[in-house]
Amino acid sequence: MTETTARAVANTVLAAAAVAAAYVVITTPPLRRLAVRAVRLWLGASVPVYLATQARQAWMASGRAV
């Protein structure tokens, strides 16, 4: 088996596992609620921090920083 074939097989197996996991999460209400909470936490924490960092870097790059 060549490296290219091995990578293709591994990617296919991982994709199938991801689809199966997504199906289980979507069809199981407690897991779906947990997933929604996790997404809200991620969006509520990491996205604002990312945006603030980008704004700070843009401010510094503009040359108007004091």
N, C-alpha and C positions, 0 to 999 in steps of 0.2 A: 504494500500500500504506500503510495507516495505521500509526501507531506501535504500536497494540495488536496488530495482525496481525504486524508485524515482530517484536515481542517473543515472540509465541506461536511463530512459525516458528523463531526463534533458540533458544528454550527446548527445542523439539522436537528440533532438530539436536544441541544439547548433550546432551540426555538419551540420544539414540541413540548418540552417540559414547561416552558414559560406560558404557552397557550393553555396547557392543562392546569397550571397553578392559577392563572387568571380566571379560568372557568370555575374552578372550585371557590375562589374568593368571591366572584360575582354571584354565584348561586347559593352561597352560605351567608345568611344575614349577619351573624356576629362577626364573621371575617370581613364582610363588606363594610360594616360600621367601623371596624378597626382600621381598614385600609383608608376610608374616608378621613378618619381622624389623623392618620399619619400624613396624608396628603395636605390636610389643612395645617398641621404643625409645620411641615416642610415649607409650604408656601408662606406661612406666617412668620417664619424665622429666617430662612435662608435667602429668600428673594429680596426682602427689604435690605438685608445686610449687603447683598450683592449690588443692589442699586445704589446704596449709599457709598460703597467703595468705588463704583464706577463714576459717580458724581464727584467724589473727592479727587480721583485721578484726573478727571477732565478739568476740574478747577485748577489743579496743580499744573497741568499741561498748558493751560491757557496763559500762564504767566502772571495772573493777577493775584497769586497767593501772597500773603503778607508774611 
